[in-house]
């Protein structure tokens, strides 16, 4: 009798296991892919191509040039960075005489530079970043020929500079940006053209790398 009882219990236990296995689905294990964490130091650097200009609004004279822009910055947080820039013409300048009797030049032999330090507030929209540049800089034209052999002059102005731009994150470390920066906007330029409105600015396309 005891053997029969044990046998019946064994059958019931095995039946219950079989019933549960036949009606309950085995949970599927889905692997979770964790993206790699990229830790940046906050330091970044970049290289860009600029279209630079300096214009006399009274006479319509204008100097223009293609320039090379170097940038180094430190991103403090997601919304603010500090950035330094140096921009210099590549090759000679182009001079448009405007209303004056001067000749036009496609190869005006002078140097056109700007150096500035900026606060860079920014706003992120997924991979896009909108930003402003607010700071202090100096725009200069140097080695300006004065007519005689070896005779030249330098002109420079320092003051508030500002800009607006947008960038796109190509990857975790690389971004492409385009921006406009106003180098100078005031009366005269280093004691020259004192009654004229002088403006200087640049459009820049750049690639930056975050370290």
Beta strands, then each sheet from edge to edge (+ up, - down):
strand 1: 43-56
strand 2: 62-77
strand 3: 80-89
strand 4: 93-96
strand 5: 105-108
strand 6: 111-125
strand 7: 128-145
strand 8: 152-169
strand 9: 174-189
strand 10: 192-210
sheet 1: 5+ 4- 2+ 1- 10+ 9- 8+ 7- 6+ 3-
end
